[in-house]
Amino acid sequence: NAVFWHESVDGRWKFVINAQGFRDERDYPYAKTAGRLRVITLGDSHTQGYEVHQQETYSAGLENYLRHRKLDAEVFNMGISGFGTAEILAFLESEGLRYHPDVVVYGLSSNDFRDSIRAGLYKLQSGRLEVAKREHAPFAGISEAYYALPPFRWLSEYSYAFSITINTIANSLRRQSKRADEEQAALEYAIPVGQMTGVEQELMRALVARMYEVCKANGIRLVVMDLPEMVAPRQFKSSVPDEMVPFLRKHADAYLASQNVFTEYNDVAEFHVPHGHRHISAFTHAVYAATLGRTVMDFVQETDKKKVGKH
């Protein structure tokens, strides 16, 4: 139930946060209307839609795409800034399933690999994924405390000096926390800090495999979407290492590779907001919305054929 503005050299964007804590002007009910298709989109700040307008996110675009094709559908944007795959899996199991989605979309970004290690929610024991802890909310208590005070909340919305000061302090604390998390992970996995690539991929495989199992067990289609990583203006690379692609194709009902989706647009469009935090651009959101729309429509047609076959 908050409204705030995010502003950088690239623009100014309004954020409306609903009662459940997601970026939307409407609240998200657990109950679902009979016969309605429900999609939930999971991911980090790219999915949430930093540096694009609320109606430009791929979640909003996907809902428009489906409704314009006369499909009774709703899409809930459940992207949370800072989430890695570990937090996304924990959210899906503990909260996301309560919304009874028909389709889950996971927007995978390149920093999800390291973020999942740092969160420490899950760990691998002899190749098996196990829950390590049930809470990861760094600095949430501090921010809740000062946002609860009207003067600080007002300053955070209207004073650049205040925001710069708070962000400088927060970033310093985050760097210290990140280093501590990585050192702890290095001790647990017995590898040097900075050399976790293999462990990160192994953990990612285990997390996605469990996500897929959870979806299958609940009759949900899983789409894994590879969000492009910025290389230079109008250039990108995949967020997924080549060796992981076959695994992701096997452990999802659909895998959307950024190279396949955007290759034809190389050097002709901005895939990311050029300055600021370099999130995916409104153009990238729009292309993914259409690609997801076609994918979901294929799911619907496949389901309809099965129903006809049974009759």
Disulfide bonds with the S-S distance in Angstrom:
none
